[in-house]
Amino acid sequence: MLTFNTQFPVNSESSIEDLLETIKTWQTNSPHTTLPKEDIKEISLTEDAIVKNKNESLQTLTLHKDKSSLLGAKHTTIQDSIRWTTEIVGSKKEYSFWVSIQVSCDNSLPTHKIPNTKKPHIIKLILENLGGGFDGDLKVQKQPTELNSKQIDIAKNIITGESSNLMPTVYVSTTNDDRPLVNTEKLAYHL
């Protein structure tokens, strides 16, 4: 069962190798992984790889063609009767770089409830290590983007649905005393 799904642009100056290094860091620093850290560190772009043990695996696949590169990574772990699968795909073209992340959860015992999924930690690592990219006029980042009076057209396009953004955008206006009614820092963090 698909429990989490997102895609977002990252800094187009970053490389597929940067994404692979971030995935490797995610796994080697994870307190939950049981995979051999040395085997994870050996994964490279030169060949497809799989690192696995009894209850966990990490697979990577890389493709290069002309000025485009793709990286796919699939991490699967079994905890009790629950199998968690995280799939990460990076698509790097000459002027853009998008990352897609999906988390799914299966339970081998139909009587047990599937747990709620939290936002995967890998998203934070990717934004920290590669940097957010631009989706239309807005940069993807952990903090809210505050518009100024010179950016009225951006606000207008967001409100009217005419912006060139592919991702959903939340517009928060301020009151007469120039303050929002919601905590935009917390809202941005949870989005």
C-alpha positions as CSV (number, residue, x, y, z in Angstrom):
1,M,0.0,0.0,0.0
2,L,1.4,3.4,-1.0
3,T,1.7,5.5,2.1
4,F,3.8,8.5,1.0
5,N,4.5,10.0,-2.4
6,T,6.3,13.2,-3.4
7,Q,8.4,14.7,-6.1
8,F,10.4,18.0,-6.1
9,P,13.1,19.8,-8.0
10,V,16.6,20.0,-6.6
11,N,19.5,22.3,-7.5
12,S,20.3,21.6,-11.1
13,E,24.0,22.2,-10.4
14,S,23.9,19.1,-8.3
15,S,24.8,15.7,-9.9
16,I,23.4,12.2,-9.9
17,E,26.5,11.3,-7.9
18,D,25.5,13.8,-5.2
19,L,22.1,12.1,-5.0
20,L,23.8,8.7,-4.7
21,E,26.1,9.9,-2.0
22,T,23.1,11.3,-0.1
23,I,21.3,8.0,-0.3
24,K,24.4,6.2,0.9
25,T,24.8,8.7,3.8
26,W,21.1,8.2,4.7
27,Q,21.6,4.4,5.0
28,T,25.0,4.4,6.7
29,N,23.9,6.9,9.3
30,S,20.6,5.3,10.0
31,P,20.1,3.8,13.4
32,H,17.6,1.4,11.9
33,T,19.7,-0.2,9.1
34,T,21.2,-3.6,9.6
35,L,23.0,-3.5,6.2
36,P,26.9,-3.7,6.2
37,K,28.0,-0.1,6.1
38,E,31.2,-0.9,4.2
39,D,29.1,-2.5,1.4
40,I,26.9,0.5,1.2
41,K,29.9,2.8,0.9
42,E,31.2,0.7,-2.0
43,I,28.1,1.4,-4.2
44,S,29.0,3.6,-7.2
45,L,27.5,4.9,-10.4
46,T,29.7,2.6,-12.6
47,E,27.5,-0.5,-12.0
48,D,24.1,-1.5,-10.6
49,A,24.3,-2.7,-7.0
50,I,22.5,-4.6,-4.4
51,V,23.4,-4.9,-0.7
52,K,21.2,-7.2,1.3
53,N,20.9,-9.4,4.4
54,K,18.0,-11.5,5.8
55,N,15.6,-8.6,6.4
56,E,16.8,-5.7,4.4
57,S,18.1,-4.6,1.0
58,L,19.3,-1.6,-0.9
59,Q,19.4,-1.7,-4.7
60,T,20.6,1.0,-7.1
61,L,20.4,1.4,-10.8
62,T,21.9,4.1,-13.0
63,L,21.3,5.1,-16.6
64,H,23.1,7.8,-18.7
65,K,22.0,8.9,-22.1
66,D,23.1,12.0,-23.9
67,K,22.7,14.9,-21.4
68,S,20.3,13.0,-19.2
69,S,21.0,10.7,-16.2
70,L,18.7,8.6,-14.0
71,L,19.3,7.0,-10.6
72,G,16.9,4.6,-9.0
73,A,17.3,3.3,-5.4
74,K,15.1,0.9,-3.6
75,H,15.4,0.3,0.1
76,T,13.3,-2.5,1.6
77,T,13.2,-3.6,5.2
78,I,11.1,-6.1,7.1
79,Q,10.1,-5.3,10.7
80,D,8.0,-7.9,12.4
81,S,5.3,-8.7,9.8
82,I,5.6,-5.3,8.0
83,R,7.7,-4.7,4.8
84,W,8.6,-1.1,4.2
85,T,9.8,0.0,0.8
86,T,11.3,3.4,-0.1
87,E,11.9,4.1,-3.8
88,I,13.9,7.1,-4.8
89,V,14.3,8.2,-8.4
90,G,16.4,11.1,-9.6
91,S,16.1,12.5,-13.1
92,K,18.9,14.9,-14.1
93,K,18.7,16.7,-17.4
94,E,20.7,19.6,-18.7
95,Y,18.7,22.3,-17.0
96,S,16.6,20.4,-14.5
97,F,16.9,17.8,-11.7
98,W,13.8,16.3,-10.1
99,V,13.6,13.7,-7.4
100,S,10.7,11.4,-6.7
101,I,10.2,9.5,-3.4
102,Q,7.6,6.8,-2.7
103,V,7.1,4.8,0.5
104,S,4.9,1.8,0.6
105,C,4.1,-0.6,3.4
106,D,2.8,-4.2,3.2
107,N,1.7,-6.4,6.1
108,S,1.9,-10.2,5.8
109,L,-0.6,-10.5,8.5
110,P,-4.0,-9.0,7.4
111,T,-5.2,-8.7,10.9
112,H,-2.5,-6.1,11.8
113,K,-2.9,-2.5,11.1
114,I,-0.5,-0.7,8.8
115,P,1.3,2.1,10.8
116,N,1.2,5.7,9.7
117,T,4.0,6.9,7.6
118,K,6.1,10.0,8.6
119,K,7.8,12.2,6.1
120,P,10.9,10.3,5.1
121,H,14.2,11.6,6.6
122,I,15.8,11.3,3.1
123,I,13.9,14.4,1.9
124,K,15.6,16.6,4.5
125,L,19.0,15.1,3.6
126,I,18.4,15.7,-0.1
127,L,17.4,19.3,0.4
128,E,20.4,19.9,2.8
129,N,23.0,18.2,0.5
130,L,21.8,19.0,-3.0
131,G,19.7,22.1,-2.3
132,G,16.2,22.9,-3.5
133,G,15.6,23.7,-7.1
134,F,13.1,26.1,-8.7
135,D,9.5,25.2,-9.4
136,G,8.3,28.1,-11.4
137,D,9.3,31.2,-9.6
138,L,9.7,29.6,-6.2
139,K,12.6,27.7,-4.7
140,V,11.9,24.5,-3.0
141,Q,13.2,24.8,0.6
142,K,12.4,24.0,4.2
143,Q,11.6,27.6,5.0
144,P,8.6,29.6,3.7
145,T,9.2,32.0,0.8
146,E,8.2,35.5,1.8
147,L,7.2,37.7,-1.1
148,N,7.8,41.4,-1.1
149,S,5.8,44.2,-2.7
150,K,7.8,43.8,-5.9
151,Q,6.6,40.3,-6.3
152,I,2.9,41.0,-6.6
153,D,2.7,39.2,-9.9
154,I,4.0,35.9,-8.3
155,A,1.3,36.2,-5.6
156,K,-1.4,37.0,-8.1
157,N,-0.4,34.0,-10.3
158,I,-0.4,31.6,-7.3
159,I,-3.8,32.8,-6.0
160,T,-5.4,32.6,-9.5
161,G,-3.8,29.3,-10.4
162,E,-1.9,30.7,-13.2
163,S,1.6,30.1,-11.9
164,S,4.0,27.8,-13.7
165,N,4.5,25.7,-10.6
166,L,4.1,22.0,-10.9
167,M,3.9,21.4,-7.1
168,P,1.1,22.6,-4.9
169,T,1.6,26.0,-3.4
170,V,0.2,27.4,-0.2
171,Y,-0.3,31.1,-0.1
172,V,-0.6,32.7,3.4
173,S,-1.5,36.4,3.5
174,T,-0.9,38.7,6.5
175,T,-3.2,40.7,8.6
176,N,-3.2,44.6,8.8
177,D,-0.3,44.5,11.2
178,D,1.8,42.5,8.6
179,R,1.7,39.2,10.5
180,P,0.3,35.8,9.2
181,L,-2.4,34.1,11.3
182,V,-0.5,30.8,11.1
183,N,3.1,29.9,11.9
184,T,4.5,29.8,8.4
185,E,7.8,28.2,9.6
186,K,6.0,25.2,11.0
187,L,3.7,25.0,8.0
188,A,6.7,25.0,5.6
189,Y,8.4,22.3,7.7
190,H,5.4,20.0,7.5
191,L,4.9,20.4,3.8
